[in-house]
Amino acid sequence: MEIDLLQYEKELYEKGYSFICGCDEAGRGPLMGPVVASAVILPKNYELEGLTDSKQLSEKKREKFFEIIKKDAISYGIGIVSPKEIDEINIYNASRLAMEKAIQELKTKPDYILTDAMPIPNSKIPVKPIIKGDAKSLTIAAASVLAKVTRDHIIYEIDKEYPEYEFKKHKGYPTKRHLELLKLYGPTKDYRFTYGPVRDLIEEGGTYEKV
């Protein structure tokens, strides 16, 4: 049975809410780079054929939807939390902080927030965390695309600075090849030093010049 990706939004419209914000983040799992969140308010009953969880889309489709969503959205915001902050407050809190930053960037104030499984206890606006929300809500799916593509673009810039790490290929995720390159060259300033493979390497070999 096909999921209605506007089911949550429609329920909220019926209750009188008008500006529903979807919120999602990208970059919890990688060993390097920031965590990036996006908040998006789409027009009422908005449809975009093929839009779903960004992880299910090809890079080409994500880039295409990225431009369409930015153009069509009533408002969108991006929140970025650095690797240093991730190390200081942990990735869960950093993901929430990125979402809070993204929501603050919205030019139109939302009256309801849907997130991908993330509670935002300090929010003065009602929040509904939805498990696997990026595959169940079109608004969250739109946010997931903006967050993922924005983060990828940041990683591509880091890749230009350190091409030997092949960041463009693995996006910082702990693939076998990435771990080999990390061991060979050591972590750069863009790494998360509290993450196991990075922390273990530093403990084994001391500090690296690039740190």
N, C-alpha and C positions, 0 to 999 in steps of 0.2 A: 504494500500500500504506500502510495506516494505521500510524503510529508508536506503539509502546507507550511511553507517557510514564513508565512505571515500570521500564523495562528496566535502567537503571543501578542503581536502588534494589534491584530483585529480585536482581541479581547480588551486591550487597553483603550483602543479608540472608542469602543462601545461604553466604556466606563467614563469617557469624557476627556481622556488624555489626548493631547495633540502633538507634542514634540517628544517622540520616543527616541532615546539615544541607545545605540548599540555600542558595546565596548569589548575590545579583545586585545590581547598582547601577542607578540612574537619574540622568540629568543630566550625561552627559559632554559632549554637544554644545551645550547652551545657552550664551549669552553672559553669563548672570547666574544668581544663586542658588547654593545648595550642591549638591554631589553627595551623594546619599543611597543607602545600601546597606541591605539587609535580609538576615538569616540566619533560616532557618526549619527547625524539625524537625517533620515531620508524623508522625502515627501510622502504623504499619506497614501497607503496601498501601493507603494512603489513596486515595480516589477523589473527585474533584469534577468532575462533568460540565461540559464547556465551558471548563475552565481551560487556558490556554495562555500563551504569551509575551504580556506585558501590552500590547505595542505592537499586537497583533492584536485587542485587545478594545476595545469602546466604553467611554467613561468611566463610563456607567451600570453596565456589567457589572463593571468594575474596582472600583468602589465597593462593589458587592454582594459580590464575592469577597473584598475587603479585610476586611469584617466577618466573613465565614464563616471565612476562614483564621485570623484572630486568635483566634476562638472555638475552633476545632478543633485548632489546633497544640499539640503538646506544649510547645513553647517558641518564641519568636521574639524577635529583637533588631533594633534600628535603629541605624545608624551615620551620622553627619552630618559632613561636612567643608565648612567655610565657603569662600566665594569668595577670601578673603584667603589661606587655607591653600593653595587650588588654585593661586593665583598664585605662592606660595612654593615649592611642591614639584612642580608640574605635575599635570595632570589624571589621568595614568595612576597615578602614585603616590598621588594623593588618592583615586582610586577604590579602590585596594587598601587604603589606610588606613581608608576608610569600611567596607569589608568586615570588616577586622580588628576595628574598633570594634563592629560589629553582632554578630560572633561572641562577643565578650567580654560582650555584654549578655544572652546566652542563660542562662536559669536552669538548664537541663539541659545538661550537657557533651556535645557530639557526639563520636562515635567515628570519624566519616568526614565529609569536606566535599566537596560537589560545587559547583563555581563555573561561572559563565558566562565561560569562556575566561581567567579570571584566576588565575595562579599565586600562591600565598602561601608564599614560601620560608621564612619564619620560623615557620611553623606547626608545632607539635609533634604535631598531629593530621594523619593522611594527607589529602591534597587531590588531587582530580582535576579539572583544568580541562577543560571540554567546550565546543568551539566551537559557537556557537548553542545553548548549553545550555538557554536559556529556552524553546526550542521542542522540546527533546528529553527534558527531565526535569521531571516534575511538581513536584518539590521546588524546583527552580530557578525554574520558572514562578511558584510561590507567592511566592517571594522577590521576583521581579520585580514582582509586583502590589503587595506591601507597600511596596517601595521607590518605585515610581512614584506611588502614591496619596499616600504620606507627603510626597514632594517637591511634588506638585501642591498639597497643602494649605498647605505653606509658601509657595509662590508666590502662592496666593490671599490670604494675609495681607499679602504685600508689595504685591500689587495694590491692597489697601485703602489703603495708605500712599501709593502713586503711581498713581492710576487713569489718569492721562494716558498712561501707557506701554502700557496694554492687556495687561499680563502674563498675565491670566487667559485671554486668547485664544491667545497664542503660546507661553506657558510659558517664555519666555526664548530660544527657538530663533531663529536668524537669518533669519526670514522677511523678505520685502520690506517689509511694513508695519512690522515691528519695527525694521528698520534705518533706515527713514524717521523713526520716532519717536525713536530713539536720536540721530540726527543733529540733530533738532529740539530736544530737551531736554538732551542730554548724559547721560553715565552717572551713576547713583546709586551709593551705597556698596555696593549689592548686585551690582555688575558684576564680571566677571573682567578685570582690566586688562591681562593678558598675552594675551588673545584678540585676534586680528587686527583685526576691525572696531572694537573698543573702543580698542585701543592706537593704531590709525591716527588715530582721531578726537581723542584726547588730544594726539597729536603735532602734528596740524594746528591745533588750537584752544587749546592750553594746558589748564590745569585748569578744572574746572567747580565751581560753588558746591556742588553736591550731593555731590561726591566726599568 
